[in-house]
Structure formats: C-alpha cells, structure tokens
Amino acid sequence: MKLFIKKIAMILIVMMILPAGAFAASDYIAGKIQGASYVLNNTAQPKSPDDPRVAMESEFVLQTDDGTVYFLPNVPRSVKLQAVNKDVRVYGDKKNNETIFVKQIKIERDGKFVDLCDWNKKMEERTKP
C-alpha cells in the first residue's frame, strides 16, 4: 500500500512540474542585438554584421522596444555579431535588471524564429563521448 501511495505522489509531482516547464520555455525577452557603445553612448550604429563599424564595438547588448538594455555575458561576441540589428528572442535567466544568463537565442529569418544558439544543445554536444 505504501508503495502505491509513493507512486501516486510521484506521478502528481511530475504532473505539477511538467506544465511549469512548458510555460517556462515560452518566456523570452524580445529585442535587437545592438552595439553597447551605440546604445549606451549614442555612437555610430553598425547596420549589419558586415558594417565596418562593427569592429569598433567591443560588446553587444540586447535592447528591447521599450529601451531596456540587457548584457548577455555568456554569449560569445561572434554569436551576437550574427544578430546585429535583427529581431531576436532571448530565453534565459535574468540575473539582475541588466544581465541575462542566456539559454537560447532565436533569430528571425524569413518570418520565422530559428535557433541562433542553444546552451543546452552545446552542453549536450560537449558531454557526448
């Protein structure tokens, strides 16, 4: 009887956790990847990854439509560079009001959002024998 109660309790716990995980996966912050110097100091803005002004930017940030700025410290510059001035959705954990530990970035291509980077996939690739 105790084993049956334990199994029922485990099933209920899993049922409560799964929907929370499903909702968490849909939470994102939308915006554009911009040069930090442009956003914070109003300097010249790179228009695309090919723009020579990109070389002047040492860091890139996520800027939302309402002007909120987030630093993405665990994302390599090369990845952020691919998304300069493009609509993105950033999934992750806000560490404070200005920093996001990024788990996934989706970029808009042909009207759809596709993966630009995925932290979980990277970790899986690195741990495979």
Salt bridges, closest charged atoms under 4 A:
ASP51 OD1 - ARG53 NE 3.22
GLU59 OE2 - LYS80 NZ 2.31
ASP87 OD1 - LYS32 NZ 3.30
ASP93 OD2 - LYS103 NZ 3.27
ASP115 OD1 - LYS106 NZ 3.23
ASP115 OD2 - LYS121 NZ 3.12
